[in-house]
Amino acid sequence: MSFNIQKIRNDFPILSRKVNGYPLVYLDNAATLQKPQLVIDAIVDYYSNYNANIHRGVHTLSQEATDAYEAARQKIQKHFNAKESHEILFTPGTTYGINLVAHVFTSELKKGDEIIVSAMEHHSNIVPWQMLCERTGAILKVIPMNEEGALIFSEYEKLLSEKTKLVFVNHISNALGTINPIAKIIEYAHKVNAAVLIDGAQSCSHIKPNFQELDVDFYVTSAHKMCGPTGIGILYMKEEWGNKLPPYQGGGEMIDQVTFEKTTYAGLPFKFEAGTPNICGGIAFGAAIDYLNNIGFDAIVAHEDELLEYATKKLLEIEGLRIYGTGPDKTSVVSFNIEGIHPYDIGTILDKLGVAVRTGHHCAQPIMDFYKIPGTVRASFAFYNTLEEVDILVEAVKKAKMMLS
Ligand SMILES: *Cc1c(COP(=O)(O)O)cnc(C)c1O
């Protein structure tokens, strides 16, 4: 299929709006992706035509909503090649999924056990493990990274031992764009019988991970970073873990029988899905996955790589500009600073010119501490961005530099 950028852009109503009198150039895709009309339509269709609570209703609307919600779960299962659809647990998003695992893993740990995380984690990936360590007496170990912004694999190997119970790494760093070698990370963790949880929030709009092939134990992601709505995501939990680990929250949906003496829990996935879920969100997530697959991940990555290469080259022509995250394996994120100028000031001027970028520590303060900087300007590209938009960004950065130095 040929990659028709103009046709793709027409699918996204927001891309034709203006900001501060300029056409919007949306380069904050690592924070959230924009939504195609097809996803917006799925949301409107659900609330207009078959909104109902699911799983227990005998009436038609409830059955239609249940069918659509469970069809979305199967679609997601197929997309990620999970063995069973009940290994796909719907959650409110990545952060929730990580907290769920960190909470239910309490029963697996004892004092002196070790959890390994990477040095380039999002805050949502650091705090839950610190809390788990406080509860259990386990110890948190950190895989260091190098100047290029890549993990040092030999240091990871040294950290692994029979004390390691869980390894936690993001698939792609949201602050640097680095793609981590998760297949190898999982393989080495399994050699010492440690479980692995991968944060795929940043990867799933660029890469189609294959859960069975990776043999990953847990994998989390958010729909809003895959063109779907906010407030919905998945936690993939390998069946053996799902059966073994205790429930997270108690409530409706997650029970089998309830009396005041004893409650028995429902099987997977409902054991981990207490309460009325985000039904519409799940259905719209399914629509977003269809949309991405229809364009094709190979075409998406080829286009994004072209944008990344061009933006890197053009930005580096600006004197005093430094890019953070320069390893060979990275996605379309350019995190940079200009010598002597605060990233926030650059971001503010770019916004005046219609260019949306992120500035700050990107929820990854340890990375900023590593480089001894307060933050960066981060331009992150999606498949709907164009080379012309890169030119607009570069001109805007030059203008900001002139005004601020
Ligand atoms: C966005 C992001 C998260 C948090 O996702 P939420 O949808 O806010 O829960 C976690 N990790 C990475 C790498 C991210 O990019």
Ligand as a Chemical Component Dictionary entry (heavy atoms), coordinates in Angstrom:
data_LIG
# 
_chem_comp.id                   LIG 
_chem_comp.type                 NON-POLYMER 
_chem_comp.pdbx_formal_charge   0 
_chem_comp.three_letter_code    LIG 
# 
loop_
_chem_comp_atom.comp_id 
_chem_comp_atom.atom_id 
_chem_comp_atom.alt_atom_id 
_chem_comp_atom.type_symbol 
_chem_comp_atom.charge 
_chem_comp_atom.model_Cartn_x 
_chem_comp_atom.model_Cartn_y 
_chem_comp_atom.model_Cartn_z 
_chem_comp_atom.pdbx_ordinal 
LIG C1 C1 C 0 3.145  8.023 28.538 1  
LIG C2 C2 C 0 4.038  7.069 29.191 2  
LIG C3 C3 C 0 3.682  6.440 30.394 3  
LIG C4 C4 C 0 2.429  6.790 31.139 4  
LIG O1 O1 O 0 1.283  6.464 30.413 5  
LIG P1 P1 P 0 -0.149 6.895 30.952 6  
LIG O2 O2 O 0 -1.039 6.720 29.781 7  
LIG O3 O3 O 0 -0.019 8.330 31.389 8  
LIG O4 O4 O 0 -0.494 6.007 32.092 9  
LIG C5 C5 C 0 4.547  5.520 30.913 10 
LIG N1 N1 N 0 5.701  5.187 30.290 11 
LIG C6 C6 C 0 6.067  5.751 29.125 12 
LIG C7 C7 C 0 7.343  5.322 28.472 13 
LIG C8 C8 C 0 5.260  6.705 28.537 14 
LIG O5 O5 O 0 5.636  7.262 27.386 15 
# 
loop_
_chem_comp_bond.comp_id 
_chem_comp_bond.atom_id_1 
_chem_comp_bond.atom_id_2 
_chem_comp_bond.value_order 
_chem_comp_bond.pdbx_ordinal 
LIG C1 C2 SING 1  
LIG C2 C3 SING 2  
LIG C2 C8 DOUB 3  
LIG C3 C4 SING 4  
LIG C3 C5 DOUB 5  
LIG C4 O1 SING 6  
LIG O1 P1 SING 7  
LIG P1 O2 DOUB 8  
LIG P1 O3 SING 9  
LIG P1 O4 SING 10 
LIG C5 N1 SING 11 
LIG N1 C6 DOUB 12 
LIG C6 C7 SING 13 
LIG C6 C8 SING 14 
LIG C8 O5 SING 15 
# 
